[in-house]
Amino acid sequence: MNVKYNLSVSIIKEGDKYVVYSSALDLSTCGKNIAEAKKSFTEASQLFFEEIIADGTMKEALSDLRWKHLKKQWTPPVIVSQDTQTICVPV
């Protein structure tokens, strides 16, 4: 049986690489293009879930990441907005 989750991700260009990051899993991967980075993210996410299930730590791990357990299903946090903010740093 498979369970599907829709995770909010950010795709960031860093030099000649693309980074896919999800705060829902606090996980990031990279690739030489967006498709490769997304594929890598899917694989890493699957490994993350396989590990927490095998270790019996799914409830603790997802709770720590602010997931909610509702109606026998885990629900990830959702990014509702992404913006830039200016900060002043004294130097």
mmCIF file as gemmi writes it, N, C-alpha and C atoms, coordinates in Angstrom:
data_model
loop_
_atom_site.group_PDB
_atom_site.id
_atom_site.type_symbol
_atom_site.label_atom_id
_atom_site.label_alt_id
_atom_site.label_comp_id
_atom_site.label_asym_id
_atom_site.label_entity_id
_atom_site.label_seq_id
_atom_site.pdbx_PDB_ins_code
_atom_site.Cartn_x
_atom_site.Cartn_y
_atom_site.Cartn_z
_atom_site.occupancy
_atom_site.B_iso_or_equiv
_atom_site.pdbx_formal_charge
_atom_site.auth_seq_id
_atom_site.auth_asym_id
_atom_site.pdbx_PDB_model_num
ATOM 1 N N . MET Axp A 1 ? 0.839 -1.188 0 1 0 ? 1 A 1
ATOM 2 C CA . MET Axp A 1 ? 0 0 0 1 0 ? 1 A 1
ATOM 3 C C . MET Axp A 1 ? 0.881 1.247 0 1 0 ? 1 A 1
ATOM 4 N N . ASN Axp A 2 ? 0.491 2.233 -0.765 1 0 ? 2 A 1
ATOM 5 C CA . ASN Axp A 2 ? 1.209 3.503 -0.818 1 0 ? 2 A 1
ATOM 6 C C . ASN Axp A 2 ? 0.317 4.623 -0.316 1 0 ? 2 A 1
ATOM 7 N N . VAL Axp A 3 ? 0.929 5.584 0.34 1 0 ? 3 A 1
ATOM 8 C CA . VAL Axp A 3 ? 0.244 6.799 0.764 1 0 ? 3 A 1
ATOM 9 C C . VAL Axp A 3 ? 0.937 7.952 0.051 1 0 ? 3 A 1
ATOM 10 N N . LYS Axp A 4 ? 0.163 8.875 -0.503 1 0 ? 4 A 1
ATOM 11 C CA . LYS Axp A 4 ? 0.734 10.017 -1.207 1 0 ? 4 A 1
ATOM 12 C C . LYS Axp A 4 ? 0.589 11.272 -0.355 1 0 ? 4 A 1
ATOM 13 N N . TYR Axp A 5 ? 1.623 12.088 -0.343 1 0 ? 5 A 1
ATOM 14 C CA . TYR Axp A 5 ? 1.612 13.377 0.341 1 0 ? 5 A 1
ATOM 15 C C . TYR Axp A 5 ? 1.979 14.461 -0.656 1 0 ? 5 A 1
ATOM 16 N N . ASN Axp A 6 ? 1.283 15.573 -0.612 1 0 ? 6 A 1
ATOM 17 C CA . ASN Axp A 6 ? 1.646 16.749 -1.396 1 0 ? 6 A 1
ATOM 18 C C . ASN Axp A 6 ? 2.456 17.652 -0.477 1 0 ? 6 A 1
ATOM 19 N N . LEU Axp A 7 ? 3.733 17.808 -0.79 1 0 ? 7 A 1
ATOM 20 C CA . LEU Axp A 7 ? 4.623 18.602 0.038 1 0 ? 7 A 1
ATOM 21 C C . LEU Axp A 7 ? 4.961 19.921 -0.647 1 0 ? 7 A 1
ATOM 22 N N . SER Axp A 8 ? 4.93 20.998 0.12 1 0 ? 8 A 1
ATOM 23 C CA . SER Axp A 8 ? 5.39 22.287 -0.395 1 0 ? 8 A 1
ATOM 24 C C . SER Axp A 8 ? 6.908 22.235 -0.503 1 0 ? 8 A 1
ATOM 25 N N . VAL Axp A 9 ? 7.419 22.642 -1.65 1 0 ? 9 A 1
ATOM 26 C CA . VAL Axp A 9 ? 8.871 22.669 -1.845 1 0 ? 9 A 1
ATOM 27 C C . VAL Axp A 9 ? 9.285 24.018 -2.42 1 0 ? 9 A 1
ATOM 28 N N . SER Axp A 10 ? 10.505 24.389 -2.123 1 0 ? 10 A 1
ATOM 29 C CA . SER Axp A 10 ? 11.127 25.569 -2.728 1 0 ? 10 A 1
ATOM 30 C C . SER Axp A 10 ? 12.21 25.064 -3.663 1 0 ? 10 A 1
ATOM 31 N N . ILE Axp A 11 ? 12.313 25.672 -4.832 1 0 ? 11 A 1
ATOM 32 C CA . ILE Axp A 11 ? 13.371 25.326 -5.779 1 0 ? 11 A 1
ATOM 33 C C . ILE Axp A 11 ? 14.262 26.55 -5.923 1 0 ? 11 A 1
ATOM 34 N N . ILE Axp A 12 ? 15.525 26.364 -5.593 1 0 ? 12 A 1
ATOM 35 C CA . ILE Axp A 12 ? 16.483 27.465 -5.512 1 0 ? 12 A 1
ATOM 36 C C . ILE Axp A 12 ? 17.644 27.176 -6.458 1 0 ? 12 A 1
ATOM 37 N N . LYS Axp A 13 ? 18.062 28.171 -7.218 1 0 ? 13 A 1
ATOM 38 C CA . LYS Axp A 13 ? 19.241 28.013 -8.068 1 0 ? 13 A 1
ATOM 39 C C . LYS Axp A 13 ? 20.448 28.515 -7.304 1 0 ? 13 A 1
ATOM 40 N N . GLU Axp A 14 ? 21.427 27.643 -7.132 1 0 ? 14 A 1
ATOM 41 C CA . GLU Axp A 14 ? 22.678 27.992 -6.457 1 0 ? 14 A 1
ATOM 42 C C . GLU Axp A 14 ? 23.825 27.694 -7.411 1 0 ? 14 A 1
ATOM 43 N N . GLY Axp A 15 ? 24.36 28.741 -8.014 1 0 ? 15 A 1
ATOM 44 C CA . GLY Axp A 15 ? 25.417 28.54 -9.003 1 0 ? 15 A 1
ATOM 45 C C . GLY Axp A 15 ? 24.868 27.769 -10.183 1 0 ? 15 A 1
ATOM 46 N N . ASP Axp A 16 ? 25.5 26.639 -10.507 1 0 ? 16 A 1
ATOM 47 C CA . ASP Axp A 16 ? 25.036 25.837 -11.631 1 0 ? 16 A 1
ATOM 48 C C . ASP Axp A 16 ? 24.176 24.653 -11.175 1 0 ? 16 A 1
ATOM 49 N N . LYS Axp A 17 ? 23.761 24.637 -9.917 1 0 ? 17 A 1
ATOM 50 C CA . LYS Axp A 17 ? 22.934 23.566 -9.353 1 0 ? 17 A 1
ATOM 51 C C . LYS Axp A 17 ? 21.557 24.094 -8.969 1 0 ? 17 A 1
ATOM 52 N N . TYR Axp A 18 ? 20.592 23.182 -8.897 1 0 ? 18 A 1
ATOM 53 C CA . TYR Axp A 18 ? 19.255 23.493 -8.411 1 0 ? 18 A 1
ATOM 54 C C . TYR Axp A 18 ? 19.031 22.714 -7.122 1 0 ? 18 A 1
ATOM 55 N N . VAL Axp A 19 ? 18.478 23.383 -6.134 1 0 ? 19 A 1
ATOM 56 C CA . VAL Axp A 19 ? 18.214 22.78 -4.837 1 0 ? 19 A 1
ATOM 57 C C . VAL Axp A 19 ? 16.704 22.726 -4.637 1 0 ? 19 A 1
ATOM 58 N N . VAL Axp A 20 ? 16.215 21.571 -4.22 1 0 ? 20 A 1
ATOM 59 C CA . VAL Axp A 20 ? 14.807 21.415 -3.838 1 0 ? 20 A 1
ATOM 60 C C . VAL Axp A 20 ? 14.801 21.249 -2.327 1 0 ? 20 A 1
ATOM 61 N N . TYR Axp A 21 ? 14.044 22.102 -1.645 1 0 ? 21 A 1
ATOM 62 C CA . TYR Axp A 21 ? 13.973 22.071 -0.181 1 0 ? 21 A 1
ATOM 63 C C . TYR Axp A 21 ? 12.517 22.028 0.266 1 0 ? 21 A 1
ATOM 64 N N . SER Axp A 22 ? 12.244 21.204 1.252 1 0 ? 22 A 1
ATOM 65 C CA . SER Axp A 22 ? 10.915 21.151 1.857 1 0 ? 22 A 1
ATOM 66 C C . SER Axp A 22 ? 11.049 21.301 3.361 1 0 ? 22 A 1
ATOM 67 N N . SER Axp A 23 ? 10.408 22.336 3.891 1 0 ? 23 A 1
ATOM 68 C CA . SER Axp A 23 ? 10.405 22.519 5.341 1 0 ? 23 A 1
ATOM 69 C C . SER Axp A 23 ? 9.552 21.446 6.015 1 0 ? 23 A 1
ATOM 70 N N . ALA Axp A 24 ? 8.63 20.832 5.281 1 0 ? 24 A 1
ATOM 71 C CA . ALA Axp A 24 ? 7.777 19.785 5.847 1 0 ? 24 A 1
ATOM 72 C C . ALA Axp A 24 ? 8.588 18.572 6.284 1 0 ? 24 A 1
ATOM 73 N N . LEU Axp A 25 ? 9.728 18.339 5.641 1 0 ? 25 A 1
ATOM 74 C CA . LEU Axp A 25 ? 10.612 17.246 6.019 1 0 ? 25 A 1
ATOM 75 C C . LEU Axp A 25 ? 11.976 17.751 6.479 1 0 ? 25 A 1
ATOM 76 N N . ASP Axp A 26 ? 12.191 19.058 6.408 1 0 ? 26 A 1
ATOM 77 C CA . ASP Axp A 26 ? 13.495 19.666 6.655 1 0 ? 26 A 1
ATOM 78 C C . ASP Axp A 26 ? 14.553 18.916 5.854 1 0 ? 26 A 1
ATOM 79 N N . LEU Axp A 27 ? 14.281 18.791 4.563 1 0 ? 27 A 1
ATOM 80 C CA . LEU Axp A 27 ? 15.091 17.978 3.674 1 0 ? 27 A 1
ATOM 81 C C . LEU Axp A 27 ? 15.368 18.743 2.389 1 0 ? 27 A 1
ATOM 82 N N . SER Axp A 28 ? 16.597 18.649 1.915 1 0 ? 28 A 1
ATOM 83 C CA . SER Axp A 28 ? 16.923 19.267 0.631 1 0 ? 28 A 1
ATOM 84 C C . SER Axp A 28 ? 17.808 18.327 -0.178 1 0 ? 28 A 1
ATOM 85 N N . THR Axp A 29 ? 17.708 18.464 -1.497 1 0 ? 29 A 1
ATOM 86 C CA . THR Axp A 29 ? 18.551 17.726 -2.423 1 0 ? 29 A 1
ATOM 87 C C . THR Axp A 29 ? 18.924 18.673 -3.552 1 0 ? 29 A 1
ATOM 88 N N . CYS Axp A 30 ? 19.861 18.248 -4.39 1 0 ? 30 A 1
ATOM 89 C CA . CYS Axp A 30 ? 20.234 19.108 -5.51 1 0 ? 30 A 1
ATOM 90 C C . CYS Axp A 30 ? 20.44 18.275 -6.767 1 0 ? 30 A 1
ATOM 91 N N . GLY Axp A 31 ? 20.498 18.987 -7.876 1 0 ? 31 A 1
ATOM 92 C CA . GLY Axp A 31 ? 20.737 18.351 -9.159 1 0 ? 31 A 1
ATOM 93 C C . GLY Axp A 31 ? 21.222 19.374 -10.158 1 0 ? 31 A 1
ATOM 94 N N . LYS Axp A 32 ? 21.681 18.9 -11.304 1 0 ? 32 A 1
ATOM 95 C CA . LYS Axp A 32 ? 22.197 19.827 -12.321 1 0 ? 32 A 1
ATOM 96 C C . LYS Axp A 32 ? 21.077 20.557 -13.046 1 0 ? 32 A 1
ATOM 97 N N . ASN Axp A 33 ? 19.832 20.05 -12.916 1 0 ? 33 A 1
ATOM 98 C CA . ASN Axp A 33 ? 18.671 20.738 -13.47 1 0 ? 33 A 1
ATOM 99 C C . ASN Axp A 33 ? 17.483 20.492 -12.524 1 0 ? 33 A 1
ATOM 100 N N . ILE Axp A 34 ? 16.369 21.151 -12.778 1 0 ? 34 A 1
ATOM 101 C CA . ILE Axp A 34 ? 15.217 21.044 -11.875 1 0 ? 34 A 1
ATOM 102 C C . ILE Axp A 34 ? 14.687 19.615 -11.834 1 0 ? 34 A 1
ATOM 103 N N . ALA Axp A 35 ? 14.588 18.978 -12.981 1 0 ? 35 A 1
ATOM 104 C CA . ALA Axp A 35 ? 14.053 17.609 -13.024 1 0 ? 35 A 1
ATOM 105 C C . ALA Axp A 35 ? 14.919 16.656 -12.206 1 0 ? 35 A 1
ATOM 106 N N . GLU Axp A 36 ? 16.228 16.774 -12.333 1 0 ? 36 A 1
ATOM 107 C CA . GLU Axp A 36 ? 17.138 15.911 -11.574 1 0 ? 36 A 1
ATOM 108 C C . GLU Axp A 36 ? 17.035 16.19 -10.071 1 0 ? 36 A 1
ATOM 109 N N . ALA Axp A 37 ? 16.933 17.464 -9.705 1 0 ? 37 A 1
ATOM 110 C CA . ALA Axp A 37 ? 16.813 17.824 -8.296 1 0 ? 37 A 1
ATOM 111 C C . ALA Axp A 37 ? 15.502 17.303 -7.706 1 0 ? 37 A 1
ATOM 112 N N . LYS Axp A 38 ? 14.415 17.391 -8.467 1 0 ? 38 A 1
ATOM 113 C CA . LYS Axp A 38 ? 13.121 16.89 -7.991 1 0 ? 38 A 1
ATOM 114 C C . LYS Axp A 38 ? 13.132 15.367 -7.869 1 0 ? 38 A 1
ATOM 115 N N . LYS Axp A 39 ? 13.746 14.694 -8.815 1 0 ? 39 A 1
ATOM 116 C CA . LYS Axp A 39 ? 13.851 13.236 -8.749 1 0 ? 39 A 1
ATOM 117 C C . LYS Axp A 39 ? 14.648 12.829 -7.507 1 0 ? 39 A 1
ATOM 118 N N . SER Axp A 40 ? 15.743 13.53 -7.269 1 0 ? 40 A 1
ATOM 119 C CA . SER Axp A 40 ? 16.568 13.258 -6.097 1 0 ? 40 A 1
ATOM 120 C C . SER Axp A 40 ? 15.786 13.499 -4.812 1 0 ? 40 A 1
ATOM 121 N N . PHE Axp A 41 ? 14.957 14.554 -4.801 1 0 ? 41 A 1
ATOM 122 C CA . PHE Axp A 41 ? 14.135 14.85 -3.633 1 0 ? 41 A 1
ATOM 123 C C . PHE Axp A 41 ? 13.12 13.736 -3.384 1 0 ? 41 A 1
ATOM 124 N N . THR Axp A 42 ? 12.49 13.245 -4.439 1 0 ? 42 A 1
ATOM 125 C CA . THR Axp A 42 ? 11.534 12.141 -4.304 1 0 ? 42 A 1
ATOM 126 C C . THR Axp A 42 ? 12.218 10.919 -3.704 1 0 ? 42 A 1
ATOM 127 N N . GLU Axp A 43 ? 13.386 10.587 -4.199 1 0 ? 43 A 1
ATOM 128 C CA . GLU Axp A 43 ? 14.118 9.423 -3.686 1 0 ? 43 A 1
ATOM 129 C C . GLU Axp A 43 ? 14.512 9.617 -2.22 1 0 ? 43 A 1
ATOM 130 N N . ALA Axp A 44 ? 15.005 10.797 -1.881 1 0 ? 44 A 1
ATOM 131 C CA . ALA Axp A 44 ? 15.411 11.072 -0.49 1 0 ? 44 A 1
ATOM 132 C C . ALA Axp A 44 ? 14.205 11.055 0.441 1 0 ? 44 A 1
ATOM 133 N N . SER Axp A 45 ? 13.083 11.582 -0.021 1 0 ? 45 A 1
ATOM 134 C CA . SER Axp A 45 ? 11.86 11.578 0.788 1 0 ? 45 A 1
ATOM 135 C C . SER Axp A 45 ? 11.388 10.157 1.052 1 0 ? 45 A 1
ATOM 136 N N . GLN Axp A 46 ? 11.429 9.331 0.025 1 0 ? 46 A 1
ATOM 137 C CA . GLN Axp A 46 ? 11.031 7.933 0.186 1 0 ? 46 A 1
ATOM 138 C C . GLN Axp A 46 ? 11.942 7.221 1.183 1 0 ? 46 A 1
ATOM 139 N N . LEU Axp A 47 ? 13.239 7.482 1.105 1 0 ? 47 A 1
ATOM 140 C CA . LEU Axp A 47 ? 14.175 6.892 2.058 1 0 ? 47 A 1
ATOM 141 C C . LEU Axp A 47 ? 13.898 7.376 3.482 1 0 ? 47 A 1
ATOM 142 N N . PHE Axp A 48 ? 13.591 8.662 3.628 1 0 ? 48 A 1
ATOM 143 C CA . PHE Axp A 48 ? 13.252 9.215 4.94 1 0 ? 48 A 1
ATOM 144 C C . PHE Axp A 48 ? 12.088 8.448 5.548 1 0 ? 48 A 1
ATOM 145 N N . PHE Axp A 49 ? 11.019 8.286 4.78 1 0 ? 49 A 1
ATOM 146 C CA . PHE Axp A 49 ? 9.842 7.579 5.293 1 0 ? 49 A 1
ATOM 147 C C . PHE Axp A 49 ? 10.145 6.102 5.563 1 0 ? 49 A 1
ATOM 148 N N . GLU Axp A 50 ? 10.89 5.461 4.681 1 0 ? 50 A 1
ATOM 149 C CA . GLU Axp A 50 ? 11.255 4.067 4.919 1 0 ? 50 A 1
ATOM 150 C C . GLU Axp A 50 ? 12.002 3.911 6.24 1 0 ? 50 A 1
ATOM 151 N N . GLU Axp A 51 ? 12.909 4.827 6.527 1 0 ? 51 A 1
ATOM 152 C CA . GLU Axp A 51 ? 13.711 4.762 7.75 1 0 ? 51 A 1
ATOM 153 C C . GLU Axp A 51 ? 12.87 4.993 9.006 1 0 ? 51 A 1
ATOM 154 N N . ILE Axp A 52 ? 12.017 6.024 8.995 1 0 ? 52 A 1
ATOM 155 C CA . ILE Axp A 52 ? 11.242 6.289 10.22 1 0 ? 52 A 1
ATOM 156 C C . ILE Axp A 52 ? 10.192 5.209 10.465 1 0 ? 52 A 1
ATOM 157 N N . ILE Axp A 53 ? 9.706 4.597 9.392 1 0 ? 53 A 1
ATOM 158 C CA . ILE Axp A 53 ? 8.767 3.488 9.557 1 0 ? 53 A 1
ATOM 159 C C . ILE Axp A 53 ? 9.505 2.263 10.102 1 0 ? 53 A 1
ATOM 160 N N . ALA Axp A 54 ? 10.657 1.944 9.509 1 0 ? 54 A 1
ATOM 161 C CA . ALA Axp A 54 ? 11.441 0.784 9.953 1 0 ? 54 A 1
ATOM 162 C C . ALA Axp A 54 ? 11.912 0.948 11.398 1 0 ? 54 A 1
ATOM 163 N N . ASP Axp A 55 ? 12.262 2.176 11.78 1 0 ? 55 A 1
ATOM 164 C CA . ASP Axp A 55 ? 12.739 2.443 13.144 1 0 ? 55 A 1
ATOM 165 C C . ASP Axp A 55 ? 11.6 2.561 14.156 1 0 ? 55 A 1
ATOM 166 N N . GLY Axp A 56 ? 10.363 2.658 13.658 1 0 ? 56 A 1
ATOM 167 C CA . GLY Axp A 56 ? 9.223 2.823 14.556 1 0 ? 56 A 1
ATOM 168 C C . GLY Axp A 56 ? 9.147 4.212 15.167 1 0 ? 56 A 1
ATOM 169 N N . THR Axp A 57 ? 9.711 5.202 14.465 1 0 ? 57 A 1
ATOM 170 C CA . THR Axp A 57 ? 9.757 6.571 14.995 1 0 ? 57 A 1
ATOM 171 C C . THR Axp A 57 ? 8.928 7.553 14.17 1 0 ? 57 A 1
ATOM 172 N N . MET Axp A 58 ? 8.007 7.045 13.364 1 0 ? 58 A 1
ATOM 173 C CA . MET Axp A 58 ? 7.23 7.923 12.473 1 0 ? 58 A 1
ATOM 174 C C . MET Axp A 58 ? 6.457 8.979 13.255 1 0 ? 58 A 1
ATOM 175 N N . LYS Axp A 59 ? 5.756 8.581 14.295 1 0 ? 59 A 1
ATOM 176 C CA . LYS Axp A 59 ? 4.956 9.533 15.073 1 0 ? 59 A 1
ATOM 177 C C . LYS Axp A 59 ? 5.834 10.638 15.651 1 0 ? 59 A 1
ATOM 178 N N . GLU Axp A 60 ? 6.942 10.268 16.245 1 0 ? 60 A 1
ATOM 179 C CA . GLU Axp A 60 ? 7.84 11.253 16.847 1 0 ? 60 A 1
ATOM 180 C C . GLU Axp A 60 ? 8.457 12.169 15.785 1 0 ? 60 A 1
ATOM 181 N N . ALA Axp A 61 ? 8.936 11.569 14.699 1 0 ? 61 A 1
ATOM 182 C CA . ALA Axp A 61 ? 9.604 12.349 13.656 1 0 ? 61 A 1
ATOM 183 C C . ALA Axp A 61 ? 8.652 13.345 13.003 1 0 ? 61 A 1
ATOM 184 N N . LEU Axp A 62 ? 7.466 12.896 12.632 1 0 ? 62 A 1
ATOM 185 C CA . LEU Axp A 62 ? 6.526 13.793 11.962 1 0 ? 62 A 1
ATOM 186 C C . LEU Axp A 62 ? 5.962 14.837 12.927 1 0 ? 62 A 1
ATOM 187 N N . SER Axp A 63 ? 5.731 14.459 14.164 1 0 ? 63 A 1
ATOM 188 C CA . SER Axp A 63 ? 5.269 15.435 15.163 1 0 ? 63 A 1
ATOM 189 C C . SER Axp A 63 ? 6.309 16.53 15.354 1 0 ? 63 A 1
ATOM 190 N N . ASP Axp A 64 ? 7.588 16.149 15.42 1 0 ? 64 A 1
ATOM 191 C CA . ASP Axp A 64 ? 8.671 17.129 15.568 1 0 ? 64 A 1
ATOM 192 C C . ASP Axp A 64 ? 8.73 18.09 14.378 1 0 ? 64 A 1
ATOM 193 N N . LEU Axp A 65 ? 8.287 17.622 13.212 1 0 ? 65 A 1
ATOM 194 C CA . LEU Axp A 65 ? 8.276 18.456 12.006 1 0 ? 65 A 1
ATOM 195 C C . LEU Axp A 65 ? 6.963 19.218 11.841 1 0 ? 65 A 1
ATOM 196 N N . ARG Axp A 66 ? 6.109 19.181 12.864 1 0 ? 66 A 1
ATOM 197 C CA . ARG Axp A 66 ? 4.834 19.913 12.922 1 0 ? 66 A 1
ATOM 198 C C . ARG Axp A 66 ? 3.751 19.349 12.008 1 0 ? 66 A 1
ATOM 199 N N . TRP Axp A 67 ? 3.864 18.067 11.674 1 0 ? 67 A 1
ATOM 200 C CA . TRP Axp A 67 ? 2.787 17.398 10.953 1 0 ? 67 A 1
ATOM 201 C C . TRP Axp A 67 ? 1.656 17.161 11.942 1 0 ? 67 A 1
ATOM 202 N N . LYS Axp A 68 ? 0.429 17.073 11.432 1 0 ? 68 A 1
ATOM 203 C CA . LYS Axp A 68 ? -0.758 16.802 12.254 1 0 ? 68 A 1
ATOM 204 C C . LYS Axp A 68 ? -1.295 15.421 11.914 1 0 ? 68 A 1
ATOM 205 N N . HIS Axp A 69 ? -1.724 14.692 12.931 1 0 ? 69 A 1
ATOM 206 C CA . HIS Axp A 69 ? -2.321 13.374 12.716 1 0 ? 69 A 1
ATOM 207 C C . HIS Axp A 69 ? -3.824 13.518 12.889 1 0 ? 69 A 1
ATOM 208 N N . LEU Axp A 70 ? -4.538 13.536 11.765 1 0 ? 70 A 1
ATOM 209 C CA . LEU Axp A 70 ? -5.98 13.731 11.757 1 0 ? 70 A 1
ATOM 210 C C . LEU Axp A 70 ? -6.654 12.601 10.99 1 0 ? 70 A 1
ATOM 211 N N . LYS Axp A 71 ? -7.673 12.029 11.572 1 0 ? 71 A 1
ATOM 212 C CA . LYS Axp A 71 ? -8.456 10.972 10.903 1 0 ? 71 A 1
ATOM 213 C C . LYS Axp A 71 ? -7.563 9.857 10.36 1 0 ? 71 A 1
ATOM 214 N N . LYS Axp A 72 ? -6.642 9.399 11.198 1 0 ? 72 A 1
ATOM 215 C CA . LYS Axp A 72 ? -5.737 8.288 10.854 1 0 ? 72 A 1
ATOM 216 C C . LYS Axp A 72 ? -4.795 8.609 9.695 1 0 ? 72 A 1
ATOM 217 N N . GLN Axp A 73 ? -4.602 9.883 9.389 1 0 ? 73 A 1
ATOM 218 C CA . GLN Axp A 73 ? -3.72 10.297 8.295 1 0 ? 73 A 1
ATOM 219 C C . GLN Axp A 73 ? -2.822 11.432 8.771 1 0 ? 73 A 1
ATOM 220 N N . TRP Axp A 74 ? -1.582 11.374 8.367 1 0 ? 74 A 1
ATOM 221 C CA . TRP Axp A 74 ? -0.648 12.454 8.676 1 0 ? 74 A 1
ATOM 222 C C . TRP Axp A 74 ? -0.782 13.547 7.625 1 0 ? 74 A 1
ATOM 223 N N . THR Axp A 75 ? -0.816 14.792 8.078 1 0 ? 75 A 1
ATOM 224 C CA . THR Axp A 75 ? -0.942 15.946 7.193 1 0 ? 75 A 1
ATOM 225 C C . THR Axp A 75 ? 0.258 16.874 7.399 1 0 ? 75 A 1
ATOM 226 N N . PRO Axp A 76 ? 1.011 17.153 6.318 1 0 ? 76 A 1
ATOM 227 C CA . PRO Axp A 76 ? 2.184 18.018 6.469 1 0 ? 76 A 1
ATOM 228 C C . PRO Axp A 76 ? 1.794 19.484 6.589 1 0 ? 76 A 1
ATOM 229 N N . PRO Axp A 77 ? 2.673 20.285 7.191 1 0 ? 77 A 1
ATOM 230 C CA . PRO Axp A 77 ? 2.434 21.73 7.185 1 0 ? 77 A 1
ATOM 231 C C . PRO Axp A 77 ? 2.52 22.254 5.751 1 0 ? 77 A 1
ATOM 232 N N . VAL Axp A 78 ? 1.782 23.316 5.476 1 0 ? 78 A 1
ATOM 233 C CA . VAL Axp A 78 ? 1.728 23.875 4.126 1 0 ? 78 A 1
ATOM 234 C C . VAL Axp A 78 ? 2.255 25.305 4.139 1 0 ? 78 A 1
ATOM 235 N N . ILE Axp A 79 ? 3.115 25.611 3.205 1 0 ? 79 A 1
ATOM 236 C CA . ILE Axp A 79 ? 3.588 26.991 3.044 1 0 ? 79 A 1
ATOM 237 C C . ILE Axp A 79 ? 2.46 27.772 2.385 1 0 ? 79 A 1
ATOM 238 N N . VAL Axp A 80 ? 1.989 28.822 3.041 1 0 ? 80 A 1
ATOM 239 C CA . VAL Axp A 80 ? 0.897 29.612 2.487 1 0 ? 80 A 1
ATOM 240 C C . VAL Axp A 80 ? 1.403 30.85 1.754 1 0 ? 80 A 1
ATOM 241 N N . SER Axp A 81 ? 2.663 31.195 1.985 1 0 ? 81 A 1
ATOM 242 C CA . SER Axp A 81 ? 3.235 32.342 1.302 1 0 ? 81 A 1
ATOM 243 C C . SER Axp A 81 ? 4.749 32.249 1.382 1 0 ? 81 A 1
ATOM 244 N N . GLN Axp A 82 ? 5.397 32.777 0.373 1 0 ? 82 A 1
ATOM 245 C CA . GLN Axp A 82 ? 6.844 32.864 0.396 1 0 ? 82 A 1
ATOM 246 C C . GLN Axp A 82 ? 7.184 34.267 -0.071 1 0 ? 82 A 1
ATOM 247 N N . ASP Axp A 83 ? 7.999 34.956 0.698 1 0 ? 83 A 1
ATOM 248 C CA . ASP Axp A 83 ? 8.277 36.35 0.436 1 0 ? 83 A 1
ATOM 249 C C . ASP Axp A 83 ? 9.708 36.648 0.813 1 0 ? 83 A 1
ATOM 250 N N . THR Axp A 84 ? 10.147 37.848 0.533 1 0 ? 84 A 1
ATOM 251 C CA . THR Axp A 84 ? 11.448 38.299 1.018 1 0 ? 84 A 1
ATOM 252 C C . THR Axp A 84 ? 11.22 39.341 2.104 1 0 ? 84 A 1
ATOM 253 N N . GLN Axp A 85 ? 12.165 39.409 3.008 1 0 ? 85 A 1
ATOM 254 C CA . GLN Axp A 85 ? 12.072 40.377 4.086 1 0 ? 85 A 1
ATOM 255 C C . GLN Axp A 85 ? 13.444 40.984 4.299 1 0 ? 85 A 1
ATOM 256 N N . THR Axp A 86 ? 13.489 42.294 4.4 1 0 ? 86 A 1
ATOM 257 C CA . THR Axp A 86 ? 14.744 42.996 4.624 1 0 ? 86 A 1
ATOM 258 C C . THR Axp A 86 ? 15.028 43.054 6.111 1 0 ? 86 A 1
ATOM 259 N N . ILE Axp A 87 ? 16.251 42.728 6.468 1 0 ? 87 A 1
ATOM 260 C CA . ILE Axp A 87 ? 16.678 42.842 7.861 1 0 ? 87 A 1
ATOM 261 C C . ILE Axp A 87 ? 17.915 43.706 7.933 1 0 ? 87 A 1
ATOM 262 N N . CYS Axp A 88 ? 18.108 44.418 9.017 1 0 ? 88 A 1
ATOM 263 C CA . CYS Axp A 88 ? 19.296 45.232 9.238 1 0 ? 88 A 1
ATOM 264 C C . CYS Axp A 88 ? 20.202 44.51 10.217 1 0 ? 88 A 1
ATOM 265 N N . VAL Axp A 89 ? 21.451 44.365 9.843 1 0 ? 89 A 1
ATOM 266 C CA . VAL Axp A 89 ? 22.413 43.689 10.69 1 0 ? 89 A 1
ATOM 267 C C . VAL Axp A 89 ? 23.522 44.685 11.028 1 0 ? 89 A 1
ATOM 268 N N . PRO Axp A 90 ? 23.714 44.96 12.326 1 0 ? 90 A 1
ATOM 269 C CA . PRO Axp A 90 ? 24.78 45.895 12.704 1 0 ? 90 A 1
ATOM 270 C C . PRO Axp A 90 ? 26.153 45.272 12.457 1 0 ? 90 A 1
ATOM 271 N N . VAL Axp A 91 ? 27.034 46.075 11.836 1 0 ? 91 A 1
ATOM 272 C CA . VAL Axp A 91 ? 28.41 45.588 11.58 1 0 ? 91 A 1
ATOM 273 C C . VAL Axp A 91 ? 29.419 46.582 12.066 1 0 ? 91 A 1
